[in-house]
Amino acid sequence: MARKALIVKQQKLAKKRQRIYEEMKKAKEAWLPYTPPKNWRPTKFYNRCQTSWKTRSYMRDFWVSRQAFRRYAREGIIMWVRKSSW
C-alpha cells in the first residue's frame, strides 16, 4: 500500500495538471500563446494503479497493477481477458 502522503500529493498534482490542460485548451481555442508555469513538469506525474496506488508493475492499457490485473481477470471483470490453461 502506498503512503498516504504520496497519494494526496499525486491527487493534488492531477488536479493541477487538469487545470493547466484546460487553460492550454482555452488559449488554443482563442488563438493565444500560452506558456505553462515554471514549476510545471509532466515528469512529476506517476502512473499509479487505480485500486492499490502502486507505481511498480503498472499496466498502462488497463490502468491497474499486475496483481490487480490478475485478480480482475480471474473474476471476469476485464472483458476479453481470461486465465489461460493448456
C-alpha positions as CSV (number, residue, x, y, z in Angstrom):
1,M,0.0,0.0,0.0
2,A,1.3,3.4,-0.9
3,R,1.9,6.0,1.7
4,K,-1.0,8.4,2.3
5,A,1.2,11.4,1.7
6,L,2.1,10.2,-1.8
7,I,-1.5,9.5,-2.6
8,V,-2.5,13.0,-1.6
9,K,0.4,14.5,-3.4
10,Q,-0.5,12.7,-6.6
11,Q,-4.1,13.7,-6.3
12,K,-3.1,17.4,-6.0
13,L,-0.8,17.1,-8.9
14,A,-3.5,15.5,-11.0
15,K,-5.9,18.4,-10.2
16,K,-3.2,20.9,-11.1
17,R,-2.4,19.1,-14.4
18,Q,-6.0,19.0,-15.3
19,R,-6.3,22.8,-14.6
20,I,-3.3,23.6,-16.8
21,Y,-4.5,21.4,-19.6
22,E,-7.8,23.3,-19.5
23,E,-6.0,26.6,-19.6
24,M,-3.9,25.4,-22.6
25,K,-7.1,24.3,-24.4
26,K,-8.8,27.6,-23.9
27,A,-5.7,29.5,-25.1
28,K,-5.5,27.3,-28.2
29,E,-9.2,27.8,-29.0
30,A,-8.8,31.6,-28.7
31,W,-5.5,31.5,-30.8
32,L,-3.5,32.9,-27.9
33,P,0.0,31.9,-26.9
34,Y,0.2,30.0,-23.6
35,T,3.3,29.2,-21.5
36,P,2.8,26.9,-18.6
37,P,4.1,27.8,-15.1
38,K,7.8,27.3,-14.5
39,N,7.4,24.6,-11.8
40,W,5.1,22.5,-14.0
41,R,6.8,19.4,-15.3
42,P,4.9,16.4,-16.8
43,T,7.6,14.1,-15.5
44,K,6.4,14.7,-11.9
45,F,3.3,12.6,-12.5
46,Y,3.5,8.8,-11.9
47,N,1.3,6.2,-13.4
48,R,-0.4,4.6,-10.5
49,C,-2.8,1.7,-10.1
50,Q,-6.4,2.9,-9.6
51,T,-7.1,0.3,-6.8
52,S,-3.8,0.0,-4.9
53,W,-1.9,3.1,-5.9
54,K,1.2,1.1,-6.7
55,T,3.7,2.6,-9.1
56,R,5.5,-0.6,-10.0
57,S,4.2,-3.3,-12.3
58,Y,1.7,-0.9,-13.7
59,M,-0.1,-1.9,-16.9
60,R,-0.9,1.1,-19.0
61,D,-3.6,-0.5,-21.1
62,F,-5.8,-1.3,-18.1
63,W,-4.7,1.4,-15.5
64,V,-4.0,-1.2,-12.8
65,S,-1.1,-3.1,-11.3
66,R,-0.1,-6.6,-12.2
67,Q,-1.7,-8.0,-9.0
68,A,-5.0,-6.2,-9.6
69,F,-5.0,-7.3,-13.2
70,R,-4.7,-10.9,-12.2
71,R,-7.5,-10.5,-9.7
72,Y,-9.8,-8.8,-12.2
73,A,-9.0,-11.3,-14.9
74,R,-9.8,-14.2,-12.6
75,E,-13.1,-12.6,-11.5
76,G,-14.0,-11.8,-15.2
77,I,-14.2,-8.1,-14.6
78,I,-11.9,-7.2,-17.5
79,M,-13.6,-8.1,-20.8
80,W,-11.8,-10.3,-23.4
81,V,-9.2,-11.5,-20.8
82,R,-9.3,-15.0,-19.4
83,K,-6.8,-17.1,-17.4
84,S,-5.2,-19.4,-19.8
85,S,-4.7,-23.1,-19.3
86,W,-3.3,-25.7,-21.6
